[in-house]
Amino acid sequence: MSTSSSFSSKKMVTLKSKEGETFEIDEAAAFLSMTIKRMVKEGRTGGATICLPDITANTVRKAKYALKIGGLLNLTCDAVSKMIRGMTQEEIR
């Protein structure tokens, strides 16, 4: 199995922000969002494009908390805690 064929078979989804801007992203990445996953599961996606009427384009670009990507938040917190472990308050500042 070649590496290039596995990349070409990735399923993509389209997200549409509050402003109407669209973003095509990997389905696996989109499903990290419990909000998006639930919308798809409940059939509320309105077809091929997943509309996010309360989410701004800037937020979609940054994959912020509004999308409820808990795994990403946990990984980030874990990385920061490892970086500051053993440091004094002054060193952290």
C-alpha positions as CSV (number, residue, x, y, z in Angstrom):
1,M,0.0,0.0,0.0
2,S,1.5,3.3,-1.0
3,T,1.5,6.4,1.2
4,S,0.0,8.6,-1.5
5,S,-3.1,6.4,-2.0
6,S,-3.9,6.7,1.7
7,F,-3.8,10.5,1.6
8,S,-6.0,10.6,-1.5
9,S,-8.7,8.5,0.2
10,K,-9.2,10.8,3.1
11,K,-12.8,12.0,3.5
12,M,-13.1,15.7,3.6
13,V,-15.9,17.8,5.1
14,T,-16.8,21.5,4.5
15,L,-17.5,23.8,7.4
16,K,-19.3,27.1,6.8
17,S,-18.8,29.9,9.3
18,K,-21.2,32.6,10.6
19,E,-19.9,35.0,7.8
20,G,-20.4,32.3,5.1
21,E,-16.7,31.5,4.7
22,T,-16.1,27.8,3.9
23,F,-13.3,25.6,5.1
24,E,-12.6,22.1,3.8
25,I,-11.0,19.9,6.4
26,D,-10.3,16.2,7.1
27,E,-13.4,14.5,8.5
28,A,-11.4,12.9,11.3
29,A,-10.2,16.3,12.4
30,A,-13.7,17.7,12.2
31,F,-15.1,14.8,14.3
32,L,-12.7,15.8,17.1
33,S,-15.3,18.4,17.7
34,M,-18.2,16.9,19.7
35,T,-20.5,19.7,18.3
36,I,-19.8,18.7,14.7
37,K,-19.9,15.0,15.4
38,R,-23.3,15.3,17.1
39,M,-24.7,17.5,14.3
40,V,-23.7,14.8,11.7
41,K,-25.0,12.0,13.8
42,E,-28.3,13.7,14.3
43,G,-28.5,14.5,10.6
44,R,-28.5,18.3,11.1
45,T,-25.8,19.1,8.6
46,G,-28.0,20.2,5.8
47,G,-26.2,18.1,3.2
48,A,-22.5,18.3,2.3
49,T,-21.7,21.5,4.1
50,I,-21.8,21.7,7.9
51,C,-23.2,25.1,8.8
52,L,-21.9,26.7,12.0
53,P,-24.1,29.8,12.4
54,D,-22.7,30.8,15.8
55,I,-19.0,30.3,15.0
56,T,-16.9,33.0,13.3
57,A,-14.5,32.3,10.6
58,N,-11.6,33.4,12.8
59,T,-12.7,30.8,15.4
60,V,-12.9,28.0,12.8
61,R,-9.4,28.9,11.6
62,K,-8.1,28.6,15.2
63,A,-10.2,25.5,16.1
64,K,-11.0,27.2,19.4
65,Y,-13.1,26.1,22.4
66,A,-16.5,26.9,20.7
67,L,-16.0,23.7,18.7
68,K,-15.5,21.8,21.9
69,I,-12.3,20.0,20.8
70,G,-11.6,18.6,24.3
71,G,-8.7,16.4,23.2
72,L,-6.8,19.3,21.8
73,L,-7.3,21.3,25.0
74,N,-6.1,18.4,27.1
75,L,-3.0,17.9,25.0
76,T,-2.2,21.6,25.2
77,C,-2.5,21.7,29.0
78,D,-0.4,18.6,29.3
79,A,2.3,20.1,27.1
80,V,2.4,23.3,29.1
81,S,2.5,21.5,32.4
82,K,5.5,19.4,31.3
83,M,7.3,22.6,30.2
84,I,6.9,24.3,33.5
85,R,7.3,21.3,35.8
86,G,10.1,21.9,38.3
87,M,10.3,25.6,37.6
88,T,9.9,28.3,40.2
89,Q,7.2,31.0,39.9
90,E,9.9,33.5,38.8
91,E,11.2,31.1,36.1
92,I,7.6,30.7,34.8
93,R,7.1,34.4,34.6
